[in-house]
Amino acid sequence: IYGANGVVAGKEVIAYCRIGERSAHTWFVLHELLGYPDVKNYDGSWTEWGSSIRVPIEK
């Protein structure tokens, strides 16, 4: 599933969701179980980013 969507080992991955809970699971699977070396969890996730003014948003 991850590889088919461009998520590969060696490429930086930043996981996020609405509040950080699901993204923590993604971080755990990629980093701890699959051994991806450069995975980060954006703890503030969309709640923090969406509340910020003048920050970029991409689809």
PDBQT receptor file of N, H, CA, C and O in Angstrom, charges set to zero:
ATOM      1  N   ILE A   1       0.832  -1.194   0.000  1.00  0.00    +0.000 N 
ATOM      2  CA  ILE A   1       0.000   0.000   0.000  1.00  0.00    +0.000 C 
ATOM      3  C   ILE A   1       0.873   1.254   0.000  1.00  0.00    +0.000 C 
ATOM      4  O   ILE A   1       0.635   2.174  -0.782  1.00  0.00    +0.000 OA
ATOM      5  N   TYR A   2       1.870   1.295   0.860  1.00  0.00    +0.000 N 
ATOM      6  H   TYR A   2       2.064   0.547   1.496  1.00  0.00    +0.000 HD
ATOM      7  CA  TYR A   2       2.703   2.497   0.942  1.00  0.00    +0.000 C 
ATOM      8  C   TYR A   2       3.503   2.703  -0.340  1.00  0.00    +0.000 C 
ATOM      9  O   TYR A   2       3.498   3.793  -0.913  1.00  0.00    +0.000 OA
ATOM     10  N   GLY A   3       4.189   1.655  -0.789  1.00  0.00    +0.000 N 
ATOM     11  H   GLY A   3       4.193   0.770  -0.324  1.00  0.00    +0.000 HD
ATOM     12  CA  GLY A   3       5.008   1.765  -1.996  1.00  0.00    +0.000 C 
ATOM     13  C   GLY A   3       4.203   2.150  -3.220  1.00  0.00    +0.000 C 
ATOM     14  O   GLY A   3       4.683   2.916  -4.055  1.00  0.00    +0.000 OA
ATOM     15  N   ALA A   4       2.998   1.639  -3.347  1.00  0.00    +0.000 N 
ATOM     16  H   ALA A   4       2.608   1.017  -2.669  1.00  0.00    +0.000 HD
ATOM     17  CA  ALA A   4       2.144   1.956  -4.491  1.00  0.00    +0.000 C 
ATOM     18  C   ALA A   4       1.733   3.427  -4.506  1.00  0.00    +0.000 C 
ATOM     19  O   ALA A   4       1.301   3.944  -5.536  1.00  0.00    +0.000 OA
ATOM     20  N   ASN A   5       1.867   4.090  -3.376  1.00  0.00    +0.000 N 
ATOM     21  H   ASN A   5       2.218   3.670  -2.539  1.00  0.00    +0.000 HD
ATOM     22  CA  ASN A   5       1.514   5.505  -3.271  1.00  0.00    +0.000 C 
ATOM     23  C   ASN A   5       2.734   6.404  -3.136  1.00  0.00    +0.000 C 
ATOM     24  O   ASN A   5       2.617   7.545  -2.690  1.00  0.00    +0.000 OA
ATOM     25  N   GLY A   6       3.905   5.901  -3.518  1.00  0.00    +0.000 N 
ATOM     26  H   GLY A   6       4.001   4.974  -3.880  1.00  0.00    +0.000 HD
ATOM     27  CA  GLY A   6       5.116   6.712  -3.525  1.00  0.00    +0.000 C 
ATOM     28  C   GLY A   6       5.839   6.819  -2.204  1.00  0.00    +0.000 C 
ATOM     29  O   GLY A   6       6.795   7.586  -2.091  1.00  0.00    +0.000 OA
ATOM     30  N   VAL A   7       5.413   6.076  -1.202  1.00  0.00    +0.000 N 
ATOM     31  H   VAL A   7       4.636   5.454  -1.294  1.00  0.00    +0.000 HD
ATOM     32  CA  VAL A   7       6.082   6.091   0.100  1.00  0.00    +0.000 C 
ATOM     33  C   VAL A   7       7.104   4.967   0.095  1.00  0.00    +0.000 C 
ATOM     34  O   VAL A   7       6.752   3.790   0.168  1.00  0.00    +0.000 OA
ATOM     35  N   VAL A   8       8.376   5.346   0.007  1.00  0.00    +0.000 N 
ATOM     36  H   VAL A   8       8.662   6.303  -0.053  1.00  0.00    +0.000 HD
ATOM     37  CA  VAL A   8       9.440   4.350  -0.086  1.00  0.00    +0.000 C 
ATOM     38  C   VAL A   8      10.522   4.636   0.945  1.00  0.00    +0.000 C 
ATOM     39  O   VAL A   8      10.715   5.780   1.359  1.00  0.00    +0.000 OA
ATOM     40  N   ALA A   9      11.221   3.593   1.353  1.00  0.00    +0.000 N 
ATOM     41  H   ALA A   9      11.065   2.664   1.017  1.00  0.00    +0.000 HD
ATOM     42  CA  ALA A   9      12.327   3.750   2.302  1.00  0.00    +0.000 C 
ATOM     43  C   ALA A   9      13.391   4.645   1.681  1.00  0.00    +0.000 C 
ATOM     44  O   ALA A   9      13.674   4.545   0.487  1.00  0.00    +0.000 OA
ATOM     45  N   GLY A  10      13.974   5.512   2.484  1.00  0.00    +0.000 N 
ATOM     46  H   GLY A  10      13.744   5.594   3.454  1.00  0.00    +0.000 HD
ATOM     47  CA  GLY A  10      15.002   6.415   1.999  1.00  0.00    +0.000 C 
ATOM     48  C   GLY A  10      14.458   7.771   1.579  1.00  0.00    +0.000 C 
ATOM     49  O   GLY A  10      15.233   8.706   1.378  1.00  0.00    +0.000 OA
ATOM     50  N   LYS A  11      13.148   7.899   1.444  1.00  0.00    +0.000 N 
ATOM     51  H   LYS A  11      12.518   7.140   1.607  1.00  0.00    +0.000 HD
ATOM     52  CA  LYS A  11      12.516   9.168   1.101  1.00  0.00    +0.000 C 
ATOM     53  C   LYS A  11      11.868   9.716   2.371  1.00  0.00    +0.000 C 
ATOM     54  O   LYS A  11      11.236   8.965   3.114  1.00  0.00    +0.000 OA
ATOM     55  N   GLU A  12      12.017  11.012   2.626  1.00  0.00    +0.000 N 
ATOM     56  H   GLU A  12      12.530  11.623   2.022  1.00  0.00    +0.000 HD
ATOM     57  CA  GLU A  12      11.427  11.597   3.831  1.00  0.00    +0.000 C 
ATOM     58  C   GLU A  12       9.905  11.449   3.806  1.00  0.00    +0.000 C 
ATOM     59  O   GLU A  12       9.258  11.723   2.796  1.00  0.00    +0.000 OA
ATOM     60  N   VAL A  13       9.353  11.015   4.925  1.00  0.00    +0.000 N 
ATOM     61  H   VAL A  13       9.879  10.792   5.746  1.00  0.00    +0.000 HD
ATOM     62  CA  VAL A  13       7.905  10.862   5.073  1.00  0.00    +0.000 C 
ATOM     63  C   VAL A  13       7.477  11.627   6.322  1.00  0.00    +0.000 C 
ATOM     64  O   VAL A  13       8.045  11.442   7.398  1.00  0.00    +0.000 OA
ATOM     65  N   ILE A  14       6.482  12.477   6.171  1.00  0.00    +0.000 N 
ATOM     66  H   ILE A  14       6.020  12.627   5.297  1.00  0.00    +0.000 HD
ATOM     67  CA  ILE A  14       5.912  13.188   7.314  1.00  0.00    +0.000 C 
ATOM     68  C   ILE A  14       4.452  12.779   7.406  1.00  0.00    +0.000 C 
ATOM     69  O   ILE A  14       3.641  13.115   6.543  1.00  0.00    +0.000 OA
ATOM     70  N   ALA A  15       4.131  12.052   8.460  1.00  0.00    +0.000 N 
ATOM     71  H   ALA A  15       4.789  11.778   9.162  1.00  0.00    +0.000 HD
ATOM     72  CA  ALA A  15       2.764  11.567   8.651  1.00  0.00    +0.000 C 
ATOM     73  C   ALA A  15       1.953  12.615   9.405  1.00  0.00    +0.000 C 
ATOM     74  O   ALA A  15       2.439  13.227  10.356  1.00  0.00    +0.000 OA
ATOM     75  N   TYR A  16       0.716  12.811   8.969  1.00  0.00    +0.000 N 
ATOM     76  H   TYR A  16       0.321  12.314   8.196  1.00  0.00    +0.000 HD
ATOM     77  CA  TYR A  16      -0.190  13.723   9.672  1.00  0.00    +0.000 C 
ATOM     78  C   TYR A  16      -1.620  13.246   9.475  1.00  0.00    +0.000 C 
ATOM     79  O   TYR A  16      -1.902  12.473   8.559  1.00  0.00    +0.000 OA
ATOM     80  N   CYS A  17      -2.500  13.695  10.313  1.00  0.00    +0.000 N 
ATOM     81  H   CYS A  17      -2.271  14.322  11.057  1.00  0.00    +0.000 HD
ATOM     82  CA  CYS A  17      -3.934  13.411  10.192  1.00  0.00    +0.000 C 
ATOM     83  C   CYS A  17      -4.654  14.614  10.788  1.00  0.00    +0.000 C 
ATOM     84  O   CYS A  17      -4.149  15.733  10.694  1.00  0.00    +0.000 OA
ATOM     85  N   ARG A  18      -5.792  14.421  11.385  1.00  0.00    +0.000 N 
ATOM     86  H   ARG A  18      -6.202  13.513  11.462  1.00  0.00    +0.000 HD
ATOM     87  CA  ARG A  18      -6.507  15.564  11.956  1.00  0.00    +0.000 C 
ATOM     88  C   ARG A  18      -5.947  15.970  13.313  1.00  0.00    +0.000 C 
ATOM     89  O   ARG A  18      -5.742  17.158  13.562  1.00  0.00    +0.000 OA
ATOM     90  N   ILE A  19      -5.696  14.997  14.202  1.00  0.00    +0.000 N 
ATOM     91  H   ILE A  19      -5.863  14.032  13.999  1.00  0.00    +0.000 HD
ATOM     92  CA  ILE A  19      -5.218  15.344  15.550  1.00  0.00    +0.000 C 
ATOM     93  C   ILE A  19      -3.916  14.647  15.944  1.00  0.00    +0.000 C 
ATOM     94  O   ILE A  19      -3.415  14.884  17.044  1.00  0.00    +0.000 OA
ATOM     95  N   GLY A  20      -3.359  13.807  15.097  1.00  0.00    +0.000 N 
ATOM     96  H   GLY A  20      -3.766  13.614  14.204  1.00  0.00    +0.000 HD
ATOM     97  CA  GLY A  20      -2.080  13.163  15.394  1.00  0.00    +0.000 C 
ATOM     98  C   GLY A  20      -2.152  11.721  15.844  1.00  0.00    +0.000 C 
ATOM     99  O   GLY A  20      -1.113  11.078  15.989  1.00  0.00    +0.000 OA
ATOM    100  N   GLU A  21      -3.341  11.191  16.071  1.00  0.00    +0.000 N 
ATOM    101  H   GLU A  21      -4.186  11.714  15.954  1.00  0.00    +0.000 HD
ATOM    102  CA  GLU A  21      -3.454   9.811  16.555  1.00  0.00    +0.000 C 
ATOM    103  C   GLU A  21      -3.200   8.793  15.441  1.00  0.00    +0.000 C 
ATOM    104  O   GLU A  21      -2.365   7.902  15.600  1.00  0.00    +0.000 OA
ATOM    105  N   ARG A  22      -3.904   8.914  14.327  1.00  0.00    +0.000 N 
ATOM    106  H   ARG A  22      -4.582   9.638  14.198  1.00  0.00    +0.000 HD
ATOM    107  CA  ARG A  22      -3.703   7.969  13.217  1.00  0.00    +0.000 C 
ATOM    108  C   ARG A  22      -2.316   8.110  12.610  1.00  0.00    +0.000 C 
ATOM    109  O   ARG A  22      -1.719   7.124  12.177  1.00  0.00    +0.000 OA
ATOM    110  N   SER A  23      -1.805   9.334  12.579  1.00  0.00    +0.000 N 
ATOM    111  H   SER A  23      -2.290  10.135  12.930  1.00  0.00    +0.000 HD
ATOM    112  CA  SER A  23      -0.469   9.522  12.025  1.00  0.00    +0.000 C 
ATOM    113  C   SER A  23       0.591   8.879  12.911  1.00  0.00    +0.000 C 
ATOM    114  O   SER A  23       1.638   8.465  12.414  1.00  0.00    +0.000 OA
ATOM    115  N   ALA A  24       0.337   8.791  14.216  1.00  0.00    +0.000 N 
ATOM    116  H   ALA A  24      -0.514   9.128  14.620  1.00  0.00    +0.000 HD
ATOM    117  CA  ALA A  24       1.262   8.093  15.115  1.00  0.00    +0.000 C 
ATOM    118  C   ALA A  24       1.310   6.608  14.776  1.00  0.00    +0.000 C 
ATOM    119  O   ALA A  24       2.373   5.989  14.833  1.00  0.00    +0.000 OA
ATOM    120  N   HIS A  25       0.165   6.039  14.426  1.00  0.00    +0.000 N 
ATOM    121  H   HIS A  25      -0.698   6.542  14.380  1.00  0.00    +0.000 HD
ATOM    122  CA  HIS A  25       0.144   4.632  13.998  1.00  0.00    +0.000 C 
ATOM    123  C   HIS A  25       0.936   4.453  12.713  1.00  0.00    +0.000 C 
ATOM    124  O   HIS A  25       1.697   3.496  12.577  1.00  0.00    +0.000 OA
ATOM    125  N   THR A  26       0.755   5.379  11.763  1.00  0.00    +0.000 N 
ATOM    126  H   THR A  26       0.136   6.157  11.874  1.00  0.00    +0.000 HD
ATOM    127  CA  THR A  26       1.500   5.314  10.505  1.00  0.00    +0.000 C 
ATOM    128  C   THR A  26       2.991   5.415  10.771  1.00  0.00    +0.000 C 
ATOM    129  O   THR A  26       3.774   4.652  10.204  1.00  0.00    +0.000 OA
ATOM    130  N   TRP A  27       3.397   6.350  11.631  1.00  0.00    +0.000 N 
ATOM    131  H   TRP A  27       2.761   6.969  12.092  1.00  0.00    +0.000 HD
ATOM    132  CA  TRP A  27       4.812   6.481  11.982  1.00  0.00    +0.000 C 
ATOM    133  C   TRP A  27       5.339   5.163  12.553  1.00  0.00    +0.000 C 
ATOM    134  O   TRP A  27       6.410   4.700  12.160  1.00  0.00    +0.000 OA
ATOM    135  N   PHE A  28       4.594   4.566  13.471  1.00  0.00    +0.000 N 
ATOM    136  H   PHE A  28       3.725   4.943  13.790  1.00  0.00    +0.000 HD
ATOM    137  CA  PHE A  28       5.031   3.332  14.111  1.00  0.00    +0.000 C 
ATOM    138  C   PHE A  28       5.215   2.214  13.089  1.00  0.00    +0.000 C 
ATOM    139  O   PHE A  28       6.227   1.514  13.113  1.00  0.00    +0.000 OA
ATOM    140  N   VAL A  29       4.263   2.043  12.211  1.00  0.00    +0.000 N 
ATOM    141  H   VAL A  29       3.441   2.611  12.191  1.00  0.00    +0.000 HD
ATOM    142  CA  VAL A  29       4.363   0.978  11.199  1.00  0.00    +0.000 C 
ATOM    143  C   VAL A  29       5.555   1.218  10.288  1.00  0.00    +0.000 C 
ATOM    144  O   VAL A  29       6.363   0.314  10.075  1.00  0.00    +0.000 OA
ATOM    145  N   LEU A  30       5.675   2.427   9.748  1.00  0.00    +0.000 N 
ATOM    146  H   LEU A  30       5.018   3.161   9.922  1.00  0.00    +0.000 HD
ATOM    147  CA  LEU A  30       6.766   2.702   8.806  1.00  0.00    +0.000 C 
ATOM    148  C   LEU A  30       8.136   2.659   9.475  1.00  0.00    +0.000 C 
ATOM    149  O   LEU A  30       9.058   2.030   8.957  1.00  0.00    +0.000 OA
ATOM    150  N   HIS A  31       8.276   3.316  10.608  1.00  0.00    +0.000 N 
ATOM    151  H   HIS A  31       7.527   3.828  11.029  1.00  0.00    +0.000 HD
ATOM    152  CA  HIS A  31       9.587   3.442  11.246  1.00  0.00    +0.000 C 
ATOM    153  C   HIS A  31       9.985   2.206  12.046  1.00  0.00    +0.000 C 
ATOM    154  O   HIS A  31      11.077   1.666  11.867  1.00  0.00    +0.000 OA
ATOM    155  N   GLU A  32       9.107   1.771  12.914  1.00  0.00    +0.000 N 
ATOM    156  H   GLU A  32       8.220   2.210  13.059  1.00  0.00    +0.000 HD
ATOM    157  CA  GLU A  32       9.460   0.687  13.835  1.00  0.00    +0.000 C 
ATOM    158  C   GLU A  32       9.276  -0.708  13.236  1.00  0.00    +0.000 C 
ATOM    159  O   GLU A  32      10.100  -1.589  13.479  1.00  0.00    +0.000 OA
ATOM    160  N   LEU A  33       8.227  -0.921  12.468  1.00  0.00    +0.000 N 
ATOM    161  H   LEU A  33       7.558  -0.205  12.271  1.00  0.00    +0.000 HD
ATOM    162  CA  LEU A  33       7.972  -2.258  11.926  1.00  0.00    +0.000 C 
ATOM    163  C   LEU A  33       8.624  -2.482  10.568  1.00  0.00    +0.000 C 
ATOM    164  O   LEU A  33       9.184  -3.550  10.321  1.00  0.00    +0.000 OA
ATOM    165  N   LEU A  34       8.558  -1.481   9.677  1.00  0.00    +0.000 N 
ATOM    166  H   LEU A  34       8.103  -0.613   9.878  1.00  0.00    +0.000 HD
ATOM    167  CA  LEU A  34       9.111  -1.646   8.333  1.00  0.00    +0.000 C 
ATOM    168  C   LEU A  34      10.527  -1.095   8.193  1.00  0.00    +0.000 C 
ATOM    169  O   LEU A  34      11.186  -1.344   7.184  1.00  0.00    +0.000 OA
ATOM    170  N   GLY A  35      11.003  -0.353   9.188  1.00  0.00    +0.000 N 
ATOM    171  H   GLY A  35      10.468  -0.150  10.008  1.00  0.00    +0.000 HD
ATOM    172  CA  GLY A  35      12.386   0.125   9.191  1.00  0.00    +0.000 C 
ATOM    173  C   GLY A  35      12.679   1.309   8.293  1.00  0.00    +0.000 C 
ATOM    174  O   GLY A  35      13.838   1.529   7.940  1.00  0.00    +0.000 OA
ATOM    175  N   TYR A  36      11.673   2.078   7.911  1.00  0.00    +0.000 N 
ATOM    176  H   TYR A  36      10.732   1.900   8.198  1.00  0.00    +0.000 HD
ATOM    177  CA  TYR A  36      11.923   3.279   7.111  1.00  0.00    +0.000 C 
ATOM    178  C   TYR A  36      12.727   4.248   7.977  1.00  0.00    +0.000 C 
ATOM    179  O   TYR A  36      12.322   4.542   9.101  1.00  0.00    +0.000 OA
ATOM    180  N   PRO A  37      13.860   4.751   7.476  1.00  0.00    +0.000 N 
ATOM    181  CA  PRO A  37      14.755   5.531   8.326  1.00  0.00    +0.000 C 
ATOM    182  C   PRO A  37      14.358   6.990   8.551  1.00  0.00    +0.000 C 
ATOM    183  O   PRO A  37      14.740   7.574   9.566  1.00  0.00    +0.000 OA
ATOM    184  N   ASP A  38      13.604   7.591   7.636  1.00  0.00    +0.000 N 
ATOM    185  H   ASP A  38      13.294   7.117   6.812  1.00  0.00    +0.000 HD
ATOM    186  CA  ASP A  38      13.354   9.031   7.709  1.00  0.00    +0.000 C 
ATOM    187  C   ASP A  38      11.855   9.329   7.777  1.00  0.00    +0.000 C 
ATOM    188  O   ASP A  38      11.290   9.935   6.866  1.00  0.00    +0.000 OA
ATOM    189  N   VAL A  39      11.221   8.895   8.864  1.00  0.00    +0.000 N 
ATOM    190  H   VAL A  39      11.679   8.403   9.604  1.00  0.00    +0.000 HD
ATOM    191  CA  VAL A  39       9.782   9.094   9.057  1.00  0.00    +0.000 C 
ATOM    192  C   VAL A  39       9.568   9.978  10.280  1.00  0.00    +0.000 C 
ATOM    193  O   VAL A  39      10.174   9.772  11.331  1.00  0.00    +0.000 OA
ATOM    194  N   LYS A  40       8.701  10.958  10.118  1.00  0.00    +0.000 N 
ATOM    195  H   LYS A  40       8.209  11.126   9.264  1.00  0.00    +0.000 HD
ATOM    196  CA  LYS A  40       8.385  11.859  11.229  1.00  0.00    +0.000 C 
ATOM    197  C   LYS A  40       6.872  11.929  11.391  1.00  0.00    +0.000 C 
ATOM    198  O   LYS A  40       6.126  11.772  10.424  1.00  0.00    +0.000 OA
ATOM    199  N   ASN A  41       6.431  12.165  12.614  1.00  0.00    +0.000 N 
ATOM    200  H   ASN A  41       7.037  12.292  13.400  1.00  0.00    +0.000 HD
ATOM    201  CA  ASN A  41       5.017  12.369  12.893  1.00  0.00    +0.000 C 
ATOM    202  C   ASN A  41       4.813  13.836  13.238  1.00  0.00    +0.000 C 
ATOM    203  O   ASN A  41       5.389  14.339  14.202  1.00  0.00    +0.000 OA
ATOM    204  N   TYR A  42       3.997  14.516  12.454  1.00  0.00    +0.000 N 
ATOM    205  H   TYR A  42       3.529  14.107  11.671  1.00  0.00    +0.000 HD
ATOM    206  CA  TYR A  42       3.664  15.909  12.755  1.00  0.00    +0.000 C 
ATOM    207  C   TYR A  42       2.572  15.892  13.816  1.00  0.00    +0.000 C 
ATOM    208  O   TYR A  42       1.388  15.745  13.514  1.00  0.00    +0.000 OA
ATOM    209  N   ASP A  43       2.993  16.044  15.048  1.00  0.00    +0.000 N 
ATOM    210  H   ASP A  43       3.954  16.163  15.293  1.00  0.00    +0.000 HD
ATOM    211  CA  ASP A  43       2.109  15.881  16.202  1.00  0.00    +0.000 C 
ATOM    212  C   ASP A  43       0.948  16.871  16.203  1.00  0.00    +0.000 C 
ATOM    213  O   ASP A  43      -0.159  16.512  16.604  1.00  0.00    +0.000 OA
ATOM    214  N   GLY A  44       1.173  18.092  15.767  1.00  0.00    +0.000 N 
ATOM    215  H   GLY A  44       2.072  18.383  15.441  1.00  0.00    +0.000 HD
ATOM    216  CA  GLY A  44       0.093  19.082  15.730  1.00  0.00    +0.000 C 
ATOM    217  C   GLY A  44      -0.936  18.783  14.657  1.00  0.00    +0.000 C 
ATOM    218  O   GLY A  44      -2.096  19.182  14.762  1.00  0.00    +0.000 OA
ATOM    219  N   SER A  45      -0.506  18.089  13.639  1.00  0.00    +0.000 N 
ATOM    220  H   SER A  45       0.436  17.765  13.553  1.00  0.00    +0.000 HD
ATOM    221  CA  SER A  45      -1.330  17.655  12.521  1.00  0.00    +0.000 C 
ATOM    222  C   SER A  45      -2.209  18.772  11.970  1.00  0.00    +0.000 C 
ATOM    223  O   SER A  45      -1.904  19.954  12.130  1.00  0.00    +0.000 OA
ATOM    224  N   TRP A  46      -3.309  18.379  11.315  1.00  0.00    +0.000 N 
ATOM    225  H   TRP A  46      -3.556  17.419  11.185  1.00  0.00    +0.000 HD
ATOM    226  CA  TRP A  46      -4.138  19.353  10.612  1.00  0.00    +0.000 C 
ATOM    227  C   TRP A  46      -4.765  20.373  11.557  1.00  0.00    +0.000 C 
ATOM    228  O   TRP A  46      -4.979  21.517  11.157  1.00  0.00    +0.000 OA
ATOM    229  N   THR A  47      -5.062  19.997  12.783  1.00  0.00    +0.000 N 
ATOM    230  H   THR A  47      -4.888  19.067  13.108  1.00  0.00    +0.000 HD
ATOM    231  CA  THR A  47      -5.660  20.939  13.729  1.00  0.00    +0.000 C 
ATOM    232  C   THR A  47      -4.750  22.147  13.928  1.00  0.00    +0.000 C 
ATOM    233  O   THR A  47      -5.223  23.284  13.920  1.00  0.00    +0.000 OA
ATOM    234  N   GLU A  48      -3.465  21.917  14.104  1.00  0.00    +0.000 N 
ATOM    235  H   GLU A  48      -3.081  20.994  14.111  1.00  0.00    +0.000 HD
ATOM    236  CA  GLU A  48      -2.517  23.019  14.286  1.00  0.00    +0.000 C 
ATOM    237  C   GLU A  48      -2.288  23.772  12.981  1.00  0.00    +0.000 C 
ATOM    238  O   GLU A  48      -2.357  25.001  12.948  1.00  0.00    +0.000 OA
ATOM    239  N   TRP A  49      -2.014  23.032  11.902  1.00  0.00    +0.000 N 
ATOM    240  H   TRP A  49      -1.958  22.034  11.928  1.00  0.00    +0.000 HD
ATOM    241  CA  TRP A  49      -1.682  23.658  10.613  1.00  0.00    +0.000 C 
ATOM    242  C   TRP A  49      -2.870  24.455  10.072  1.00  0.00    +0.000 C 
ATOM    243  O   TRP A  49      -2.701  25.572   9.582  1.00  0.00    +0.000 OA
ATOM    244  N   GLY A  50      -4.070  23.881  10.160  1.00  0.00    +0.000 N 
ATOM    245  H   GLY A  50      -4.208  22.974  10.558  1.00  0.00    +0.000 HD
ATOM    246  CA  GLY A  50      -5.256  24.550   9.642  1.00  0.00    +0.000 C 
ATOM    247  C   GLY A  50      -5.638  25.798  10.413  1.00  0.00    +0.000 C 
ATOM    248  O   GLY A  50      -6.372  26.641   9.896  1.00  0.00    +0.000 OA
ATOM    249  N   SER A  51      -5.157  25.932  11.634  1.00  0.00    +0.000 N 
ATOM    250  H   SER A  51      -4.560  25.247  12.053  1.00  0.00    +0.000 HD
ATOM    251  CA  SER A  51      -5.432  27.118  12.444  1.00  0.00    +0.000 C 
ATOM    252  C   SER A  51      -4.422  28.228  12.193  1.00  0.00    +0.000 C 
ATOM    253  O   SER A  51      -4.619  29.361  12.632  1.00  0.00    +0.000 OA
ATOM    254  N   SER A  52      -3.347  27.907  11.493  1.00  0.00    +0.000 N 
ATOM    255  H   SER A  52      -3.187  26.987  11.137  1.00  0.00    +0.000 HD
ATOM    256  CA  SER A  52      -2.300  28.891  11.224  1.00  0.00    +0.000 C 
ATOM    257  C   SER A  52      -2.719  29.812  10.076  1.00  0.00    +0.000 C 
ATOM    258  O   SER A  52      -3.466  29.413   9.183  1.00  0.00    +0.000 OA
ATOM    259  N   ILE A  53      -2.233  31.024  10.119  1.00  0.00    +0.000 N 
ATOM    260  H   ILE A  53      -1.627  31.349  10.845  1.00  0.00    +0.000 HD
ATOM    261  CA  ILE A  53      -2.555  32.013   9.090  1.00  0.00    +0.000 C 
ATOM    262  C   ILE A  53      -1.421  32.064   8.073  1.00  0.00    +0.000 C 
ATOM    263  O   ILE A  53      -0.244  32.069   8.434  1.00  0.00    +0.000 OA
ATOM    264  N   ARG A  54      -1.794  32.103   6.799  1.00  0.00    +0.000 N 
ATOM    265  H   ARG A  54      -2.750  32.099   6.506  1.00  0.00    +0.000 HD
ATOM    266  CA  ARG A  54      -0.861  32.253   5.676  1.00  0.00    +0.000 C 
ATOM    267  C   ARG A  54       0.152  31.119   5.553  1.00  0.00    +0.000 C 
ATOM    268  O   ARG A  54       1.316  31.359   5.232  1.00  0.00    +0.000 OA
ATOM    269  N   VAL A  55      -0.276  29.906   5.801  1.00  0.00    +0.000 N 
ATOM    270  H   VAL A  55      -1.222  29.711   6.061  1.00  0.00    +0.000 HD
ATOM    271  CA  VAL A  55       0.600  28.760   5.562  1.00  0.00    +0.000 C 
ATOM    272  C   VAL A  55       0.118  28.047   4.300  1.00  0.00    +0.000 C 
ATOM    273  O   VAL A  55      -1.082  28.032   4.023  1.00  0.00    +0.000 OA
ATOM    274  N   PRO A  56       1.034  27.458   3.534  1.00  0.00    +0.000 N 
ATOM    275  CA  PRO A  56       0.621  26.807   2.286  1.00  0.00    +0.000 C 
ATOM    276  C   PRO A  56      -0.187  25.536   2.539  1.00  0.00    +0.000 C 
ATOM    277  O   PRO A  56       0.047  24.807   3.503  1.00  0.00    +0.000 OA
ATOM    278  N   ILE A  57      -1.135  25.297   1.651  1.00  0.00    +0.000 N 
ATOM    279  H   ILE A  57      -1.325  25.889   0.868  1.00  0.00    +0.000 HD
ATOM    280  CA  ILE A  57      -1.943  24.082   1.685  1.00  0.00    +0.000 C 
ATOM    281  C   ILE A  57      -1.963  23.512   0.275  1.00  0.00    +0.000 C 
ATOM    282  O   ILE A  57      -2.281  24.221  -0.680  1.00  0.00    +0.000 OA
ATOM    283  N   GLU A  58      -1.625  22.240   0.140  1.00  0.00    +0.000 N 
ATOM    284  H   GLU A  58      -1.367  21.664   0.915  1.00  0.00    +0.000 HD
ATOM    285  CA  GLU A  58      -1.623  21.574  -1.161  1.00  0.00    +0.000 C 
ATOM    286  C   GLU A  58      -2.585  20.411  -1.138  1.00  0.00    +0.000 C 
ATOM    287  O   GLU A  58      -2.823  19.809  -0.091  1.00  0.00    +0.000 OA
ATOM    288  N   LYS A  59      -3.139  20.095  -2.299  1.00  0.00    +0.000 N 
ATOM    289  H   LYS A  59      -2.946  20.585  -3.149  1.00  0.00    +0.000 HD
ATOM    290  CA  LYS A  59      -3.979  18.902  -2.423  1.00  0.00    +0.000 C 
ATOM    291  C   LYS A  59      -3.123  17.737  -2.801  1.00  0.00    +0.000 C 
ATOM    292  O   LYS A  59      -3.628  16.626  -2.958  1.00  0.00    +0.000 OA
TER     293      LYS A  59
